[in-house]
Amino acid sequence: KFERVEERVGPLPPGILRHRLLVRPVRTGLARVFGATRGVMTEATDKKQKKGKKETASSIAIDINPPHGTRDFFPEDMRVQRWLFDKFRQAARLSGFQEYDAPVLENEDLYKRKAGEEITDQMYNFVTKDNPPARVTLRPEMTPTLARMVLSLMRASDGRMAEQLPLKWFSIPQCWRFETTQRGRKREHYQWNCDIVGVDKITAEVELLATVVSFFESVGITSEDVRFRINSRKVLGAVLEKAGVPADKFAPTCVIIDKLDKVGPEEVSRQLQVDHGIGNDVAKTILTAMEAKTLEDFAARSGTADSEAVQELKRLFDLCEAYGMGDWLSFDASVVRGLAYYTGVVFEVFDRKGELRAICGGGRYDRLLTLYGSPKEIPCVGFGFGDCVIMELLKERNKLPKLGREVDYVVAAYSAEMMPAQMKVAKAIRDTGAVVDVMPDVAKKVAKAFNYADRCGARRIAFVAPDEWNNGVVRIKDLREEDESKKQVDVPFDDMANIGTYFGEGKAAKAPAAAAAAVPGASGAHAARQVPVCAGFSRPLTPQQSGMGVKVEAVCAGFERPWAQSASSVGSSGAPA
């Protein structure tokens, strides 16, 4: 294997000979030689060791695995990732969100919000060599960055915004946390974030939930696959307030309750009492309320049925029902989210089988900007949707698409002398918007070109050979056409811009007759007129133009804009002068 590769690319570096053999047979070229299986040595290395030669620093192989908890994305992986991210973007844009981004490196102070959050112990942080040094971190989440960017649009003196509220922004950032890795959890992941800034009504939460449902439907996930678990910190706040818990202990209490599924009710009760001085009776009241299965049951257990928080949550469920997504949602008192900045409705999405971690989570955080110096409170609500867990779910439900390499044309030259013509053909076809791969070697044998095209996943091959080229044509073979009479076409080089039409693609539409509808907004005599249009016009004639008695019978496809002649240039015959 090494000898065959060296024949093609030259001698390999000494360290390469220590690399482990690949377990991916689909790789080509050098990659077939290099390894991904720990502990397997090459034959060349074994011979060296048998001779008793001493290892040198140059012969010691690097670890070819990515750092623990991170991932490599090979081309086939990237195709799936792009597909997923496109679905994220489509769902966000359909709901009116605009995309934004920011540096992956953030100021460490942005994430120090007290309240016992685990996130401060999970950061990849370090001190820069600046003077004075700066403490920075790879961002563990995007919401504080959003807050920083929103604050940059705010006038410090009075809190007035440079941008018109509300803001509807989304992003797909890479985030980093030093966590214990498990199924669906990495130390780096991409997270789809959607946030609405400047809306204090429950309709903002409903829009976010509808956006997530829209995404699920676009990838084939239904309400039978996942469940939205919804609660409100305002509801929990009403319970704590009635039990006499001080307001300053609300956020730390929420962080502890969020651990209920992980550590159990006994440990939560202990932490509430020992760490925060909450009485045993109050702790029992909180845990009893957490057992409620419906909002009505929760309100009855906690004595908060008439509270504003409970009524607001009922309103959310009513609006979601009207949106047609009532079967996706359920109330869950145990959902409080672990971040201290949440202030209202919170939600998480889980698979109904209960085999995976949370797929998505979010909620309202009205006071976050004031923690960072905002002179006034600005309502905000948003969610984060990681890429790891949803990929596990899509694999499990067999919903991932099969995405091969997509190449429209491979351009092959018969000989080295034909390579300049090969480049001309490749450029001409690429100018049409087609994906073109130029075969690097000459292809005197047709089988060699077919083999290369097959490995590329190409649909067609363009052969650039002397006889055809001298006649001004390029021979194209369609590798997926079953009809032998249509499999091969000689396309004139001068007409490469229309290459698709030779295979039944991109045919120009026939010039339509006058439109059947009256001109929108026209009145009087114009209202009954048909709109004159032609294939060369980018839009119909205006009511004024069509009301001149002009009869458009012959048009020129070269026109790039509608006819805009004035009435004075119209001849007596009714045709443009």
Secondary structure by P-SEA (a helix, b strand, c coil): caaaaaacccccccccccbbbbccccccccccccccccccccaaaaaaaaaccccccccccccccccccbbbbcaaaaaaaaaaaaaaaaaaaaabbbbbccccccccccccccccccccccccccccccccbbbbccccccaaaaaaaaaaacccccccccccccbbbbbbbbbbbbcccccccccbbbbbbbbbcccccaaaaaaaaaaaaaaaaaaccccccbbbbbbbaaaaaaaaaaacccccaaaaaaaaaaacccccaaaaaaaacccccccaaaaaaaaaaaacccaaaaaaaacccccaaaaaaaaaaaaaaaacccccbbbbcccccccccccccccccccccccccccccccccccccccccccbbbbbbcccccaaaaaaaaaaacccccccccccbbbbbccccaaaaaaaaaaaaaaabbbbbbcccccccaaaaaaaaaaacccbbbbbcaaaaaacbbbbbbccccccccccccccccccccccccccccccccccccccccccccccccccccccccccccccccccccccccccccccccccccccccccccccccccc
